[in-house]
Amino acid sequence: MSSPPANASTKTKQSCVFPKDFAVDQTMVNWLNEKGITAPWQLETEKFANHHIAKGSLFKDWRAAWRTWMLNSIKYQVPAQQQHSPNGRQAVSDAINDIQNTDW
């Protein structure tokens, strides 16, 4: 009979729901600075928490999940000039007018 693997006695970390005591600490802020992430981390952390609480997400490492969220915040970040662009408002207005136009 073969002996159990050397790591058989160590338990793997169990997935869990979002921890109520989750908080961004100085180590995490330092990581943001090292990665050059300039997104508003307080807002992104709130969005991260709300998203995963609403979905009932389960993770083994919530800090790693947060780091992934923050890395993704870079690619989903909308440039400031596009956030409240009058051209965007005009495009929406034009689209509504097109829908209401029944002369086709």
C-alpha positions in Angstrom: 0.0 0.0 0.0 1.4 3.4 -0.9 1.7 6.2 1.7 -0.4 9.3 1.4 1.2 12.4 -0.3 3.3 14.5 1.9 0.8 17.4 1.8 -2.2 15.2 2.5 -2.4 16.5 6.1 -2.6 20.1 5.0 -6.1 21.2 4.3 -6.9 23.3 1.3 -8.4 26.7 1.9 -12.2 26.7 1.5 -14.1 29.1 -0.7 -16.2 31.6 1.2 -18.6 34.5 0.6 -17.4 38.1 0.8 -16.0 38.7 4.3 -17.8 41.4 6.3 -14.5 42.6 7.7 -12.8 43.0 4.3 -10.7 46.1 4.3 -8.0 47.6 2.1 -4.8 47.8 4.1 -1.6 49.6 3.5 0.0 46.6 1.8 -2.8 46.6 -0.7 -2.5 50.4 -1.3 1.3 49.9 -1.8 0.5 47.2 -4.4 -1.7 49.7 -6.2 1.1 52.2 -6.3 3.6 49.7 -7.5 1.3 48.7 -10.3 0.6 52.3 -11.2 -3.1 51.9 -10.7 -4.6 55.3 -10.4 -8.3 54.3 -10.3 -10.2 55.6 -7.3 -9.6 52.5 -5.2 -12.2 53.3 -2.5 -15.0 53.5 -5.2 -13.6 50.4 -7.0 -13.5 48.5 -3.7 -17.2 49.4 -3.1 -18.1 48.3 -6.6 -16.1 45.1 -6.0 -17.9 44.3 -2.7 -21.4 45.2 -4.1 -20.9 43.0 -7.2 -19.7 39.9 -5.3 -22.2 40.2 -2.5 -25.0 40.5 -5.0 -23.8 37.5 -7.0 -23.0 35.4 -3.9 -19.5 34.8 -5.2 -17.2 32.4 -3.5 -13.5 32.8 -3.4 -10.6 31.2 -1.6 -8.6 34.4 -1.6 -10.6 37.6 -1.5 -7.4 39.8 -1.6 -6.4 38.1 -4.9 -9.9 38.6 -6.2 -9.6 42.3 -5.3 -6.2 42.6 -7.0 -7.8 41.1 -10.2 -10.7 43.6 -10.0 -8.2 46.5 -9.6 -6.1 45.3 -12.6 -9.3 45.1 -14.6 -10.4 48.6 -13.6 -7.6 49.9 -15.8 -9.1 48.4 -19.0 -12.6 49.4 -18.1 -11.7 53.0 -17.0 -13.5 55.6 -19.1 -11.3 58.7 -19.9 -12.6 61.8 -18.2 -13.4 63.6 -21.4 -15.8 60.8 -22.4 -17.6 60.6 -19.1 -19.9 63.6 -19.7 -19.4 64.2 -23.4 -22.0 66.5 -25.0 -21.4 64.4 -28.2 -22.6 61.3 -26.2 -25.7 63.1 -25.1 -26.4 64.2 -28.6 -25.9 60.6 -29.9 -28.5 59.4 -27.3 -30.9 62.2 -28.3 -30.5 61.3 -32.0 -31.1 57.6 -31.3 -34.3 58.4 -29.4 -35.5 60.6 -32.3 -34.7 57.8 -34.7 -36.8 55.4 -32.7 -39.7 57.8 -32.5 -39.5 58.6 -36.3 -42.1 56.4 -38.0 -41.7 57.8 -41.4 -40.2 54.6 -42.8 
